[in-house]
Amino acid sequence: MKTTLLILAICLSQVVFSQQAKKQTIVIQTSAQCDDCKERIEGALNYTKGVKFADLDLETKKVSVQYKTKKINAQEIKDIIAKIGYDADETKANAEAVFKLPKCCQPNGH
């Protein structure tokens, strides 16, 4: 009986561990400027398959993203941010998308 319980406990711990290993959180430095930027970035990420949540801190311009590693990876998340017009760490913003942003959202108000 003790052996069965031990095996069951080990199996359950493996399941819990594998569930946790599927989620990861990344913090990405962005070029966000204002509340509209926050809404745009969070909106794009929060409606992306595989992203559990995204939260942008405007003071630091850093977005924390929790995601499922089997559905999306960190570079794909950065590419989404860049595609809507913002820098994402070393991934530069899409130039066309930057100029489509409102002036207040563009880096240095271009």
N, C-alpha and C positions, 0 to 999 in steps of 0.2 A: 504494500500500500504506500509506504514512504517513497519507494522508487517511482511509482506511478505519479505521485504528487510532484516529485522533483522533476520528472520528465515534462509534466504538464506546465510547471512553472517556467522551465527553460524555454519551452515552445512559445508560451505566451510572451515572455520577455523578448524573444526573437521577433515576434509579430509586432509588438509595440516599437521595438528599435527600428525595424524596417519601415514602419509607418512614419517615424520621426525623420529618418534619413531621406525621405522623399521630399521634404520641405526644407527650403533654405532661405535665408534672409541676406540681402545684399544692400549696401548703402552706396548710392551713386551721387557724385557731385554734379550738379546741373548749372545751367546759366539762367535759371528762373529769376524773374524780377518782382512779380506782384501776385496778388490773389488770383487774377485771371490765369497767370502761368500755372499756379498751384492747381487750379480747377482743371485746366487743360491737361496737365501731366498726369494728375491722379485719375482723371476721367479716362484717359487713353489706357492707362495701365490697369485700372480696376475692372475694365471691361475686356481685358485680354485673357484668352483661355490659358489657364495654368497659373495666373497671378491670383494669390489669395487676398492680398491687400497692398496698397501703396499709400504712403503718407509723406508729403513734402514739407520740410521745415524751412520756411522762407528766410529765417535769420541766417541759417547756415547754407541754404540752397541745396541741401542734401535730401534725397528721396530714399526712404527705406522701403524695400520691396520684399515681401515674402512670396515665394513662388514654389511650384511643384517642379522638381528637377526632371521628372519624366515627361513633362509637357512643354517646358520652355527653359532656356538657359540664360545666363547673365548677359551674354553678348546680344542675344535677341531682344532683351529688355532695353539695353542701351540703344540698340538700333531703332526701337519704337520711339524712344525719347528724341533721338536725333531726327527721325523722320517728321516729327511734328514741329521741329524748329529749335531744339535746345541741345546744348552740349551735354554729353553724358560721360563723365570721366574723360578718357582719351578719345572717345568717339565724338567727332565734331558734328555740329548741327547741319542738316541739309540746308544749303544756302537758299534755295527757292522757298523752302518752308519758313525760313527766318523772315524773309521779306513779306510773307503773307500774314505774319503776326502783327497785331496792333503795335504802333510805334513804342508804346510804353513797355512792351514785352520784348522788344528787340534789344540785344546787347548794346549798350552805350546809346540807346535811343535812335538808332539809324533810321 
